[in-house]
């Protein structure tokens, strides 16, 4: 064994970076964040309309969130679910009240929350098929891949994926004729973000709820991006007036501290038993402290109303610009323009960060909910100054 280890040490090191380059990063490192701005290693400030991919709901390094995390770290940095933690109990009570759901299982990410939601649907119904929609994006774990509509990441694992009934998003006629009799759970993003900020009508959501009720299919809302006040309501469930059986949350849940949550109704929770779900780091003290502070900030600072106001300002002031339409709700918005790539480059030159999407004509805005008037004015002025 020792000789084998020595032989391995003699092999030349491959020419790869220490950090696997899974994403194409900005052409500069970030070293600081404050409110709706981030700062690079040269001290240059950037207006952040990307929010670290819809994560920084309360802004970068909100003082109350930072203090809550620091206080918790000084008290108890970590203990698993093997012990009851008052901060975890408080976080569970806070997020269930905020979301309108009855019970929560804490995990670490959006993909993990979706994976567990789909697992629960299969477990409780005994069915073998999942349901999802064209354009949906739900994560990279196995069950999440089964319902994600992105062949680039799903095709290599096609033989390992669970069967999925896929329907057009927002299509009432297709929904009416679909057969849900063997579908364990149907998962959807209330606003399809990666697909280009696609929405559906309230009537379609109501029909989907009724269809699931009639067939015994569990309805799962993937609210990883739509949740935590971003649509002007706590979650999209309240916005559309539909209560799902299961709801997932992550991204802005703890203002940047990694955390996921699977929220559920009492009817679902009552059927689960000890050992059905588990996560070593899920519901850790730091994340729970950050969640508590995040919800407190959203409520105390009126950030849901702020999200709606900011969206209305953008819709009003960008009329007649290169932006032909603004899609989405609240501060999950898509700017539709045939010049999306050039506009994004122009905005980067104006020190404004925002995201692209799977639709080459749609740029995504998902800034902190407390985005400032100064930031909005800078974005509006920069878009108006663009020459196609």
C-alpha positions in Angstrom: 0.0 0.0 0.0 2.9 2.4 0.9 4.6 1.7 -2.4 1.3 2.4 -4.3 0.9 5.7 -2.5 4.5 6.7 -3.4 3.8 5.8 -7.0 0.8 8.1 -7.0 2.8 10.9 -5.6 5.3 10.6 -8.5 2.6 11.1 -11.1 2.5 14.6 -12.7 -0.2 16.9 -11.3 -2.9 17.6 -13.9 -3.0 21.2 -15.1 -6.4 22.1 -13.6 -7.3 24.9 -11.2 -7.8 24.2 -7.5 -11.3 25.4 -7.8 -13.3 23.5 -10.4 -14.5 26.1 -13.0 -18.2 25.1 -13.0 -19.4 28.7 -13.7 -18.1 31.6 -15.8 -17.5 34.3 -13.1 -17.5 38.0 -13.4 -14.2 39.3 -14.7 -13.3 40.6 -11.3 -13.5 39.2 -7.7 -15.9 40.6 -5.2 -14.7 41.4 -1.7 -17.5 43.3 0.0 -21.2 43.8 -0.1 -23.4 46.5 1.4 -27.1 46.9 0.9 -27.8 46.9 -2.9 -24.1 47.2 -3.9 -21.1 44.9 -4.1 -17.5 46.0 -4.3 -14.6 44.5 -6.3 -11.0 44.2 -5.3 -10.2 47.6 -6.7 -12.8 49.3 -4.5 -15.2 49.8 -7.4 -18.9 49.7 -6.5 -21.5 47.8 -8.5 -25.3 48.1 -8.3 -26.4 44.5 -7.8 -29.7 43.7 -9.6 -28.7 40.0 -9.6 -28.6 39.6 -5.8 -26.2 36.7 -5.9 -28.8 34.8 -7.9 -31.9 35.9 -6.0 -30.4 35.2 -2.6 -29.7 38.6 -0.9 -33.3 39.4 0.0 -32.5 41.8 2.8 -29.5 43.3 1.0 -25.8 42.4 1.4 -24.7 42.0 5.0 -27.8 43.6 6.5 -26.6 44.7 10.0 -29.4 42.8 11.8 -28.7 39.6 10.0 -24.9 39.9 10.6 -25.5 40.6 14.3 -27.9 37.6 14.6 -25.3 35.3 13.0 -22.4 36.7 15.1 -24.4 36.3 18.3 -25.4 32.8 17.5 -21.9 31.8 16.5 -20.6 33.1 19.8 -23.2 31.0 21.7 -23.5 27.7 19.8 -22.0 27.4 16.3 -23.5 24.0 15.5 -25.4 21.0 16.7 -27.4 18.5 14.6 -31.0 17.4 15.0 -29.8 15.0 17.6 -30.5 17.8 20.1 -33.4 20.2 20.4 -32.4 23.8 19.8 -34.5 26.7 20.9 -33.3 28.7 17.8 -34.5 25.9 15.5 -37.9 25.8 17.2 -38.2 29.6 16.9 -37.2 29.5 13.2 -39.8 26.7 12.5 -42.5 28.8 14.2 -41.4 31.9 12.3 -41.3 30.4 8.8 -44.5 28.4 9.1 -46.4 31.5 10.3 -44.8 33.6 7.5 -45.5 31.1 4.8 -49.0 30.0 5.9 -47.9 26.4 6.0 -48.1 24.1 9.0 -44.8 22.2 9.4 -41.2 22.5 8.1 -38.2 20.3 7.4 -35.0 22.2 7.3 -32.2 21.3 4.8 -29.4 23.1 3.1 -30.3 24.2 -0.4 -33.1 24.5 -3.0 -32.2 21.3 -4.8 -32.3 19.4 -1.5 -35.7 20.9 -0.6 -37.1 19.9 -4.0 -35.5 16.4 -3.7 -37.3 15.9 -0.4 -40.6 17.3 -1.6 -40.6 14.8 -4.6 -39.5 12.0 -2.3 -42.4 12.7 0.0 -44.8 12.7 -2.9 -43.6 9.3 -4.1 -43.5 7.9 -0.6 -47.0 9.0 0.5 -48.9 8.2 -2.7 -47.1 5.0 -3.7 -47.1 6.1 -7.3 -44.1 6.0 -9.7 -44.5 9.1 -11.9 -43.8 12.7 -11.2 -45.3 15.7 -13.0 -43.7 19.0 -14.1 -43.9 21.6 -16.8 -42.0 22.7 -19.9 -39.3 25.3 -18.9 -39.2 24.2 -15.3 -35.9 24.2 -13.5 -35.7 22.5 -10.1 -32.1 21.4 -9.4 -29.3 19.0 -10.0 -30.0 16.1 -7.6 -31.6 13.0 -9.0 -35.3 13.5 -8.5 -34.9 17.2 -9.1 -33.2 16.4 -12.4 -36.2 14.2 -13.3 -38.5 17.2 -13.3 -36.1 19.8 -14.7 -36.4 20.8 -18.3 -32.8 21.3 -19.3 -31.4 18.6 -21.6 -27.8 19.8 -21.1 -27.8 18.6 -17.5 -30.5 15.9 -17.6 -29.6 13.9 -20.7 -26.4 12.3 -19.3 -28.5 10.8 -16.5 -31.6 9.9 -18.5 -31.4 6.2 -17.5 -31.4 7.1 -13.8 -34.3 9.5 -13.8 -37.9 8.9 -12.5 -40.6 9.0 -15.2 -42.1 12.4 -15.6 -45.3 13.7 -17.2 -44.4 17.0 -18.6 -47.0 19.6 -19.7 -47.0 23.1 -21.2 -46.8 25.7 -18.5 -50.0 27.8 -18.1 -52.0 25.9 -20.7 -55.5 25.3 -19.3 -56.6 23.0 -22.2 -53.5 20.7 -21.8 -54.1 20.6 -18.0 -57.7 19.7 -18.5 -56.9 16.6 -20.7 -53.8 15.4 -18.7 -54.0 12.1 -16.9 -52.8 12.5 -13.3 -54.0 9.1 -12.1 -50.5 7.7 -11.6 -48.8 11.1 -10.8 -47.4 11.3 -7.3 -46.7 15.0 -7.2 -46.7 17.9 -9.6 -44.0 20.5 -9.1 -43.8 24.0 -10.6 -42.2 27.3 -10.2 -45.0 29.8 -9.9 -42.8 32.1 -12.0 -40.4 30.2 -14.3 -37.2 32.1 -13.7 -34.5 30.4 -15.8 -37.0 29.9 -18.7 -37.2 33.7 -19.0 -39.6 34.9 -16.2 -42.7 33.1 -17.5 -46.0 33.5 -15.7 -49.4 31.8 -15.7 -52.9 33.1 -15.0 -54.6 32.8 -11.6 -57.3 30.7 -13.2 -54.6 28.2 -14.3 -53.3 27.9 -10.7 -56.8 27.3 -9.4 -57.5 24.7 -12.1 -54.2 22.9 -11.2 -55.1 22.9 -7.5 -58.6 21.4 -8.4 -57.0 18.8 -10.7 -54.6 17.6 -8.0 -57.4 17.4 -5.4 -59.5 15.3 -7.8 -56.7 12.8 -8.5 -55.0 12.6 -5.1 -51.8 14.2 -6.6 -49.7 16.3 -4.3 -49.2 19.9 -5.5 -45.6 21.2 -4.9 -44.7 24.9 -5.3 -41.0 25.4 -5.9 -40.8 28.9 -4.3 -37.0 29.0 -4.1 -37.0 32.3 -6.1 -40.6 33.5 -5.7 -40.7 33.3 -1.9 -39.6 35.4 1.0 -41.5 38.5 0.0 -40.2 38.9 -3.5 -43.6 39.1 -5.2 -45.0 41.6 -2.7 -46.5 38.7 -0.6 -44.7 36.2 1.6 -44.9 33.6 -1.1 -46.5 33.2 -4.5 -49.0 30.9 -2.9 -50.6 34.0 -1.3 -50.2 36.0 -4.5 -52.2 33.4 -6.5 -54.5 32.4 -3.7 -53.6 28.7 -3.9 -52.3 26.7 -1.0 -50.0 23.8 -2.2 -49.5 20.6 -0.3 -45.7 21.1 -0.2 -43.7 24.3 -0.7 -39.9 24.6 -1.0 -37.8 27.6 -0.1 -34.1 28.5 -0.2 -32.2 31.4 -1.9 -33.4 34.4 0.2 -34.6 32.3 3.1 -31.6 33.2 5.3 -30.2 36.2 3.5 -27.2 34.3 2.1 -26.5 31.8 4.8 -27.0 28.4 3.0 -30.4 27.0 4.0 -33.4 25.2 2.5 -36.8 24.4 3.8 -39.6 22.0 2.9 -42.8 23.4 4.1 -46.0 21.3 4.2 -49.6 21.1 5.3 -50.7 19.3 8.4 -52.3 16.6 6.2 -48.9 15.8 4.7 -46.8 16.2 7.9 -49.1 13.8 9.8 -48.3 11.0 7.4 -44.5 11.2 7.8 -42.7 9.3 10.5 -39.3 9.6 12.2 -36.5 8.7 9.8 -38.4 9.5 6.5 -36.3 12.7 6.1 -32.9 13.7 7.5 -30.1 16.2 7.1 -27.0 16.6 9.3 -26.6 20.3 8.7 -30.3 21.1 8.1 -31.7 23.5 10.7 -28.2 24.4 12.0 -28.1 27.2 14.6 -26.4 29.8 12.3 -28.9 29.3 9.5 -31.9 29.4 11.9 -30.6 32.7 13.4 -30.2 34.2 10.0 -33.8 33.1 9.0 -35.3 34.7 12.1 -33.5 37.9 11.4 -34.4 37.8 7.7 -38.1 37.5 8.3 -37.9 40.2 11.0 -36.2 42.6 8.6 -38.7 41.8 5.8 -41.6 42.5 8.1 -40.2 45.4 10.1 -38.9 47.3 7.1 -41.9 46.8 4.8 -39.8 45.0 2.2 -42.8 43.3 0.6 -44.4 46.6 -0.2 -41.0 47.9 -1.3 -40.8 45.1 -3.8 -44.1 46.0 -5.3 -43.3 49.7 -5.4 -39.9 49.2 -7.1 -41.5 47.0 -9.7 -44.2 49.5 -10.5 -41.5 52.3 -10.8 -39.6 50.1 -13.3 -42.7 49.3 -15.4 -43.7 53.0 -15.5 -40.3 54.6 -16.3 -39.0 52.0 -18.8 -42.0 52.5 -21.1 -40.7 53.5 -24.5 -37.2 52.3 -23.9 -35.4 49.4 -25.6 -37.2 47.2 -23.1 -40.3 46.1 -25.0 -42.0 44.3 -22.1 -41.4 43.7 -18.4 -42.4 40.2 -17.3 -42.9 38.7 -13.9 -44.1 40.1 -10.6 -42.6 42.1 -7.7 -38.8 42.0 -7.8 -38.6 38.8 -10.0 -38.7 40.6 -13.3 -37.7 39.9 -16.9 -36.7 42.7 -19.3 -37.7 41.6 -22.8 -35.6 43.1 -25.6 -34.2 41.9 -28.9 -31.0 43.5 -27.8 -30.6 41.6 -24.5 -26.9 40.6 -25.0 -25.8 44.1 -26.0 -27.9 45.7 -23.3 -26.3 43.5 -20.6 -22.9 44.4 -21.8 -23.9 48.1 -21.8 -25.2 47.8 -18.2 -22.0 46.0 -17.1 -20.0 49.0 -18.4 -22.2 51.2 -16.2 -21.4 49.1 -13.2 -24.8 47.3 -13.0 -25.1 43.6 -12.5 -28.1 41.6 -13.7 -28.7 38.1 -15.0 -29.5 36.4 -18.3 -31.9 33.6 -18.8 -32.7 30.6 -21.1 -34.6 33.0 -23.3 -31.9 35.0 -25.2 -34.3 38.0 -25.3 -34.9 38.2 -21.6 -32.6 39.7 -18.9 -33.5 38.9 -15.3 -33.8 41.4 -12.4 -33.7 39.9 -8.8 -32.2 42.6 -6.6 -32.4 42.9 -2.8 -36.0 43.7 -1.7 -34.6 46.9 -0.1 -33.2 48.2 -3.4 -32.6 51.9 -3.1 -34.1 54.7 -5.2 -30.6 55.6 -6.3 -30.0 52.1 -7.6 -33.3 52.1 -9.6 -32.6 55.5 -11.0 -29.1 54.4 -12.1 -30.6 51.3 -13.8 -33.3 53.3 -15.6 -30.9 56.0 -16.8 -28.5 53.3 -18.1 -31.2 51.5 -20.0 -32.5 54.7 -21.5 -29.0 55.7 -22.6 -28.6 52.5 -24.5 -28.4 52.8 -28.3 -29.2 49.7 -30.3 
